[in-house]
Amino acid sequence: MHILFMTYIPIDIEESVKRECKRRRYSDKTAKTYVFCIKRFMKWCKKDLSTVSKKDVRLFLEHLSEKERAGNTMNVYHMAVRFLFEEVLNKRIWIDIHYSKTPETLPVVLTKDETKSLLNAIGNPKHKLMVELLYSSGLRVSELLNLKVKDINIDKNYGFVRKGKGDKDRLFILSEKLKDDLSGLIKTDKLTDDNYLFNSNRCKKYNARSIQMIICKAAKTAGIRKSVHPHTLRHSFATHLIENGYSVSDVQSLLGHKSPETTMVYVHMASPSMIKIKSPLDSL
């Protein structure tokens, strides 16, 4: 057994992990997830950090595997423990374990007709505009809720996501159909450049749960039997662009993906009608 001798063990592990995540500009969600995973590991291990071994980490991951945890869950635990040792404690803990493969499940995507039915099922004009913007621009729900008036250029049909995923800014497109509604909202609500674009009746920023409830209710009203969430509209946006003939690189930049491989999943989701290759059976 190879014991890891630590030269320095922080008194407050949780705070140290959060601080290192913040230094690396990881999201608060990532920091909380890492802390949760590390706490679970330490509770299971029942050892002082100075005596934890690679074998302990391996056994912990095998324990999770036996409980039939999903592949992506295994990966998160693995990365969290490695982050603790390598980035916080500054010790290499190379474990020769291949990441468990994430199940190749395709995201839920609405057809164009289903998307139209969903939008038409929303009676409240402001709620409908929010969902239309989610779909038409491919925004994440957090990006939608953090939009400020100064972030959009209605005349030129684009806007900017500020400090999106990975703490990066990116450009997004605005639909021609939404220009008048967006201008009307800003005028009616007397919004200034620094105001959030969407505010509740209590003049507070909407929360993600509210948007989720609006979309779920609309899906039910429209008779859509799929499991529909705010992110479903982002998946649908990307898939419909691919179906409309746009390239993977075009869609990749609009979604803010780091690699084209992440965007390629939407090619698989696109309607078979876009595939020009004929089956060899047809030529027999």
PAKE-841971 format. One record per residue (C-alpha): residue in three letters; x, y, z. Coordinates in pm, whole numbers, plus 50000, padded with zeros to 5 digits. Layout:
<nodes>
<milo->ALA, xx->X, yy->Y, zz->Z>
...
</nodes>
This chain:
<nodes>
<milo->MET, xx->50000, yy->50000, zz->50000>
<milo->HIS, xx->50133, yy->50341, zz->49904>
<milo->ILE, xx->50060, yy->50594, zz->50176>
<milo->LEU, xx->50032, yy->50960, zz->50086>
<milo->PHE, xx->50238, yy->51165, zz->50329>
<milo->MET, xx->50106, yy->51517, zz->50329>
<milo->THR, xx->50336, yy->51806, zz->50399>
<milo->TYR, xx->50043, yy->52033, zz->50467>
<milo->ILE, xx->49685, yy->51950, zz->50569>
<milo->PRO, xx->49449, yy->52249, zz->50591>
<milo->ILE, xx->49248, yy->52275, zz->50910>
<milo->ASP, xx->48927, yy->52350, zz->50720>
<milo->ILE, xx->48915, yy->52121, zz->50416>
<milo->GLU, xx->48576, yy->52246, zz->50299>
<milo->GLU, xx->48685, yy->52609, zz->50299>
<milo->SER, xx->49012, yy->52521, zz->50126>
<milo->VAL, xx->48830, yy->52336, zz->49848>
<milo->LYS, xx->48588, yy->52626, zz->49797>
<milo->ARG, xx->48873, yy->52878, zz->49791>
<milo->GLU, xx->49070, yy->52677, zz->49533>
<milo->CYS, xx->48759, yy->52636, zz->49317>
<milo->LYS, xx->48700, yy->53011, zz->49330>
<milo->ARG, xx->49065, yy->53078, zz->49240>
<milo->ARG, xx->49023, yy->52859, zz->48933>
<milo->ARG, xx->48694, yy->53034, zz->48850>
<milo->TYR, xx->48487, yy->52718, zz->48888>
<milo->SER, xx->48116, yy->52776, zz->48941>
<milo->ASP, xx->47962, yy->52774, zz->49289>
<milo->LYS, xx->47771, yy->52463, zz->49182>
<milo->THR, xx->48095, yy->52279, zz->49102>
<milo->ALA, xx->48248, yy->52383, zz->49435>
<milo->LYS, xx->47943, yy->52260, zz->49630>
<milo->THR, xx->47945, yy->51931, zz->49436>
<milo->TYR, xx->48315, yy->51874, zz->49505>
<milo->VAL, xx->48270, yy->51947, zz->49875>
<milo->PHE, xx->47975, yy->51706, zz->49894>
<milo->CYS, xx->48172, yy->51428, zz->49719>
<milo->ILE, xx->48480, yy->51481, zz->49935>
<milo->LYS, xx->48273, yy->51470, zz->50255>
<milo->ARG, xx->48118, yy->51144, zz->50140>
<milo->PHE, xx->48462, yy->51001, zz->50068>
<milo->MET, xx->48604, yy->51104, zz->50407>
<milo->LYS, xx->48300, yy->50970, zz->50589>
<milo->TRP, xx->48334, yy->50636, zz->50410>
<milo->CYS, xx->48711, yy->50621, zz->50451>
<milo->LYS, xx->48715, yy->50703, zz->50825>
<milo->LYS, xx->49084, yy->50798, zz->50811>
<milo->ASP, xx->49294, yy->51103, zz->50867>
<milo->LEU, xx->49393, yy->51266, zz->50537>
<milo->SER, xx->49759, yy->51213, zz->50616>
<milo->THR, xx->49715, yy->50835, zz->50600>
<milo->VAL, xx->49476, yy->50804, zz->50306>
<milo->SER, xx->49612, yy->50581, zz->50030>
<milo->LYS, xx->49542, yy->50527, zz->49664>
<milo->LYS, xx->49393, yy->50196, zz->49763>
<milo->ASP, xx->49138, yy->50380, zz->49978>
<milo->VAL, xx->49033, yy->50590, zz->49681>
<milo->ARG, xx->49009, yy->50286, zz->49456>
<milo->LEU, xx->48800, yy->50094, zz->49711>
<milo->PHE, xx->48569, yy->50394, zz->49749>
<milo->LEU, xx->48510, yy->50412, zz->49373>
<milo->GLU, xx->48453, yy->50037, zz->49363>
<milo->HIS, xx->48203, yy->50080, zz->49647>
<milo->LEU, xx->48014, yy->50337, zz->49438>
<milo->SER, xx->48029, yy->50108, zz->49136>
<milo->GLU, xx->47877, yy->49822, zz->49336>
<milo->LYS, xx->47590, yy->50053, zz->49427>
<milo->GLU, xx->47536, yy->50091, zz->49050>
<milo->ARG, xx->47604, yy->50463, zz->49040>
<milo->ALA, xx->47580, yy->50613, zz->48690>
<milo->GLY, xx->47900, yy->50659, zz->48494>
<milo->ASN, xx->47891, yy->51038, zz->48509>
<milo->THR, xx->47835, yy->51025, zz->48886>
<milo->MET, xx->48143, yy->50805, zz->48924>
<milo->ASN, xx->48341, yy->51056, zz->48720>
<milo->VAL, xx->48237, yy->51345, zz->48943>
<milo->TYR, xx->48343, yy->51162, zz->49260>
<milo->HIS, xx->48673, yy->51064, zz->49097>
<milo->MET, xx->48744, yy->51421, zz->48987>
<milo->ALA, xx->48645, yy->51565, zz->49326>
<milo->VAL, xx->48884, yy->51338, zz->49518>
<milo->ARG, xx->49164, yy->51403, zz->49269>
<milo->PHE, xx->49099, yy->51777, zz->49300>
<milo->LEU, xx->49135, yy->51750, zz->49677>
<milo->PHE, xx->49472, yy->51577, zz->49663>
<milo->GLU, xx->49627, yy->51734, zz->49355>
<milo->GLU, xx->49502, yy->52093, zz->49370>
<milo->VAL, xx->49431, yy->52155, zz->49739>
<milo->LEU, xx->49691, yy->51931, zz->49905>
<milo->ASN, xx->49938, yy->51958, zz->49616>
<milo->LYS, xx->50002, yy->51583, zz->49603>
<milo->ARG, xx->49985, yy->51356, zz->49302>
<milo->ILE, xx->49745, yy->51069, zz->49346>
<milo->TRP, xx->49759, yy->50893, zz->49013>
<milo->ILE, xx->49498, yy->50619, zz->49008>
<milo->ASP, xx->49501, yy->50390, zz->48709>
<milo->ILE, xx->49125, yy->50382, zz->48674>
<milo->HIS, xx->48965, yy->50471, zz->48346>
<milo->TYR, xx->48674, yy->50704, zz->48389>
<milo->SER, xx->48349, yy->50515, zz->48382>
<milo->LYS, xx->48186, yy->50583, zz->48050>
<milo->THR, xx->47889, yy->50812, zz->48057>
<milo->PRO, xx->47584, yy->50628, zz->47924>
<milo->GLU, xx->47523, yy->50728, zz->47564>
<milo->THR, xx->47174, yy->50859, zz->47623>
<milo->LEU, xx->47055, yy->51125, zz->47382>
<milo->PRO, xx->46892, yy->51440, zz->47521>
<milo->VAL, xx->46517, yy->51494, zz->47500>
<milo->VAL, xx->46436, yy->51718, zz->47204>
<milo->LEU, xx->46106, yy->51868, zz->47093>
<milo->THR, xx->45999, yy->51857, zz->46730>
<milo->LYS, xx->45930, yy->52191, zz->46567>
<milo->ASP, xx->45555, yy->52129, zz->46593>
<milo->GLU, xx->45587, yy->52041, zz->46962>
<milo->THR, xx->45790, yy->52356, zz->47022>
<milo->LYS, xx->45520, yy->52566, zz->46857>
<milo->SER, xx->45248, yy->52395, zz->47064>
<milo->LEU, xx->45445, yy->52451, zz->47385>
<milo->LEU, xx->45490, yy->52823, zz->47319>
<milo->ASN, xx->45124, yy->52868, zz->47222>
<milo->ALA, xx->45017, yy->52702, zz->47548>
<milo->ILE, xx->45165, yy->52985, zz->47758>
<milo->GLY, xx->44902, yy->53253, zz->47828>
<milo->ASN, xx->45106, yy->53508, zz->48025>
<milo->PRO, xx->45283, yy->53736, zz->47769>
<milo->LYS, xx->45597, yy->53788, zz->47980>
<milo->HIS, xx->45626, yy->53416, zz->48059>
<milo->LYS, xx->45585, yy->53334, zz->47692>
<milo->LEU, xx->45852, yy->53585, zz->47594>
<milo->MET, xx->46096, yy->53433, zz->47844>
<milo->VAL, xx->46043, yy->53082, zz->47707>
<milo->GLU, xx->46058, yy->53206, zz->47347>
<milo->LEU, xx->46393, yy->53370, zz->47421>
<milo->LEU, xx->46522, yy->53050, zz->47584>
<milo->TYR, xx->46438, yy->52851, zz->47272>
<milo->SER, xx->46520, yy->53110, zz->47004>
<milo->SER, xx->46865, yy->53191, zz->47146>
<milo->GLY, xx->46968, yy->52858, zz->47300>
<milo->LEU, xx->47026, yy->53017, zz->47640>
<milo->ARG, xx->47069, yy->52828, zz->47965>
<milo->VAL, xx->46804, yy->52924, zz->48218>
<milo->SER, xx->47066, yy->53088, zz->48445>
<milo->GLU, xx->47189, yy->53295, zz->48149>
<milo->LEU, xx->46834, yy->53409, zz->48072>
<milo->LEU, xx->46769, yy->53516, zz->48431>
<milo->ASN, xx->47096, yy->53710, zz->48452>
<milo->LEU, xx->47041, yy->53905, zz->48130>
<milo->LYS, xx->47044, yy->54279, zz->48173>
<milo->VAL, xx->46900, yy->54534, zz->47933>
<milo->LYS, xx->47249, yy->54652, zz->47837>
<milo->ASP, xx->47341, yy->54297, zz->47731>
<milo->ILE, xx->47109, yy->54297, zz->47429>
<milo->ASN, xx->47125, yy->54492, zz->47105>
<milo->ILE, xx->46773, yy->54464, zz->46967>
<milo->ASP, xx->46842, yy->54667, zz->46651>
<milo->LYS, xx->47128, yy->54438, zz->46545>
<milo->ASN, xx->46966, yy->54108, zz->46653>
<milo->TYR, xx->47222, yy->53989, zz->46905>
<milo->GLY, xx->47311, yy->53993, zz->47271>
<milo->PHE, xx->47586, yy->53887, zz->47507>
<milo->VAL, xx->47589, yy->53630, zz->47783>
<milo->ARG, xx->47811, yy->53775, zz->48055>
<milo->LYS, xx->48014, yy->53531, zz->48264>
<milo->GLY, xx->47831, yy->53222, zz->48145>
<milo->LYS, xx->47946, yy->52866, zz->48205>
<milo->GLY, xx->48322, yy->52861, zz->48257>
<milo->ASP, xx->48306, yy->53233, zz->48345>
<milo->LYS, xx->48310, yy->53323, zz->47973>
<milo->ASP, xx->48124, yy->53582, zz->47770>
<milo->ARG, xx->47964, yy->53479, zz->47441>
<milo->LEU, xx->47737, yy->53621, zz->47176>
<milo->PHE, xx->47384, yy->53492, zz->47116>
<milo->ILE, xx->47132, yy->53559, zz->46842>
<milo->LEU, xx->46798, yy->53739, zz->46882>
<milo->SER, xx->46495, yy->53636, zz->46680>
<milo->GLU, xx->46340, yy->53898, zz->46453>
<milo->LYS, xx->45998, yy->53791, zz->46586>
<milo->LEU, xx->46089, yy->53893, zz->46942>
<milo->LYS, xx->46227, yy->54241, zz->46874>
<milo->ASP, xx->45900, yy->54432, zz->46920>
<milo->ASP, xx->45805, yy->54233, zz->47231>
<milo->LEU, xx->46146, yy->54293, zz->47391>
<milo->SER, xx->46132, yy->54665, zz->47312>
<milo->GLY, xx->45780, yy->54682, zz->47449>
<milo->LEU, xx->45882, yy->54505, zz->47772>
<milo->ILE, xx->46169, yy->54748, zz->47832>
<milo->LYS, xx->45943, yy->55048, zz->47768>
<milo->THR, xx->45644, yy->54922, zz->47969>
<milo->ASP, xx->45850, yy->54817, zz->48272>
<milo->LYS, xx->46063, yy->55135, zz->48244>
<milo->LEU, xx->46383, yy->54933, zz->48257>
<milo->THR, xx->46725, yy->55098, zz->48260>
<milo->ASP, xx->47046, yy->54951, zz->48117>
<milo->ASP, xx->47147, yy->54801, zz->48452>
<milo->ASN, xx->46809, yy->54639, zz->48521>
<milo->TYR, xx->46752, yy->54269, zz->48472>
<milo->LEU, xx->46551, yy->54212, zz->48157>
<milo->PHE, xx->46296, yy->53991, zz->48331>
<milo->ASN, xx->46154, yy->54076, zz->48672>
<milo->SER, xx->45859, yy->53931, zz->48861>
<milo->ASN, xx->45555, yy->54133, zz->48968>
<milo->ARG, xx->45741, yy->54196, zz->49293>
<milo->CYS, xx->46025, yy->54360, zz->49096>
<milo->LYS, xx->46261, yy->54074, zz->49177>
<milo->LYS, xx->46461, yy->53851, zz->48947>
<milo->TYR, xx->46285, yy->53527, zz->48857>
<milo->ASN, xx->46430, yy->53204, zz->48991>
<milo->ALA, xx->46498, yy->52892, zz->48785>
<milo->ARG, xx->46226, yy->52696, zz->48960>
<milo->SER, xx->45961, yy->52941, zz->48838>
<milo->ILE, xx->46073, yy->52901, zz->48476>
<milo->GLN, xx->46073, yy->52524, zz->48514>
<milo->MET, xx->45716, yy->52528, zz->48645>
<milo->ILE, xx->45601, yy->52753, zz->48358>
<milo->ILE, xx->45750, yy->52514, zz->48101>
<milo->CYS, xx->45621, yy->52196, zz->48268>
<milo->LYS, xx->45270, yy->52340, zz->48291>
<milo->ALA, xx->45279, yy->52447, zz->47925>
<milo->ALA, xx->45400, yy->52103, zz->47814>
<milo->LYS, xx->45113, yy->51940, zz->48002>
<milo->THR, xx->44860, yy->52183, zz->47851>
<milo->ALA, xx->45001, yy->52117, zz->47503>
<milo->GLY, xx->44971, yy->51742, zz->47553>
<milo->ILE, xx->45343, yy->51679, zz->47518>
<milo->ARG, xx->45427, yy->51350, zz->47688>
<milo->LYS, xx->45803, yy->51400, zz->47689>
<milo->SER, xx->45985, yy->51516, zz->48001>
<milo->VAL, xx->46029, yy->51885, zz->47922>
<milo->HIS, xx->46261, yy->52117, zz->48117>
<milo->PRO, xx->46421, yy->52456, zz->48041>
<milo->HIS, xx->46734, yy->52281, zz->47905>
<milo->THR, xx->46511, yy->52085, zz->47665>
<milo->LEU, xx->46461, yy->52410, zz->47475>
<milo->ARG, xx->46838, yy->52456, zz->47442>
<milo->HIS, xx->46868, yy->52102, zz->47305>
<milo->SER, xx->46582, yy->52174, zz->47065>
<milo->PHE, xx->46739, yy->52503, zz->46952>
<milo->ALA, xx->47063, yy->52325, zz->46859>
<milo->THR, xx->46892, yy->52031, zz->46689>
<milo->HIS, xx->46664, yy->52254, zz->46483>
<milo->LEU, xx->46961, yy->52463, zz->46367>
<milo->ILE, xx->47136, yy->52145, zz->46248>
<milo->GLU, xx->46815, yy->52041, zz->46070>
<milo->ASN, xx->46804, yy->52384, zz->45905>
<milo->GLY, xx->47146, yy->52318, zz->45752>
<milo->TYR, xx->47380, yy->52508, zz->45984>
<milo->SER, xx->47720, yy->52355, zz->46057>
<milo->VAL, xx->47836, yy->52200, zz->46383>
<milo->SER, xx->48091, yy->52482, zz->46423>
<milo->ASP, xx->47815, yy->52745, zz->46386>
<milo->VAL, xx->47605, yy->52578, zz->46654>
<milo->GLN, xx->47909, yy->52515, zz->46876>
<milo->SER, xx->47992, yy->52885, zz->46898>
<milo->LEU, xx->47632, yy->52981, zz->46976>
<milo->LEU, xx->47607, yy->52722, zz->47254>
<milo->GLY, xx->47947, yy->52814, zz->47397>
<milo->HIS, xx->48081, yy->52458, zz->47379>
<milo->LYS, xx->48456, yy->52411, zz->47413>
<milo->SER, xx->48479, yy->52125, zz->47165>
<milo->PRO, xx->48282, yy->52021, zz->46854>
<milo->GLU, xx->48243, yy->51671, zz->47002>
<milo->THR, xx->48001, yy->51812, zz->47262>
<milo->THR, xx->47790, yy->51966, zz->46987>
<milo->MET, xx->47798, yy->51656, zz->46764>
<milo->VAL, xx->47524, yy->51491, zz->46972>
<milo->TYR, xx->47272, yy->51723, zz->46804>
<milo->VAL, xx->47360, yy->51581, zz->46464>
<milo->HIS, xx->47234, yy->51246, zz->46593>
<milo->MET, xx->46915, yy->51412, zz->46715>
<milo->ALA, xx->46837, yy->51584, zz->46385>
<milo->SER, xx->46558, yy->51456, zz->46164>
<milo->PRO, xx->46665, yy->51175, zz->45927>
<milo->SER, xx->46533, yy->51388, zz->45640>
<milo->MET, xx->46855, yy->51588, zz->45648>
<milo->ILE, xx->47062, yy->51279, zz->45572>
<milo->LYS, xx->47124, yy->51258, zz->45198>
<milo->ILE, xx->47290, yy->50914, zz->45195>
<milo->LYS, xx->47066, yy->50642, zz->45054>
<milo->SER, xx->47060, yy->50290, zz->45194>
<milo->PRO, xx->47240, yy->50032, zz->44973>
<milo->LEU, xx->46920, yy->49829, zz->44984>
<milo->ASP, xx->46755, yy->50093, zz->44768>
<milo->SER, xx->46998, yy->50024, zz->44482>
<milo->LEU, xx->46961, yy->49645, zz->44480>
</nodes>
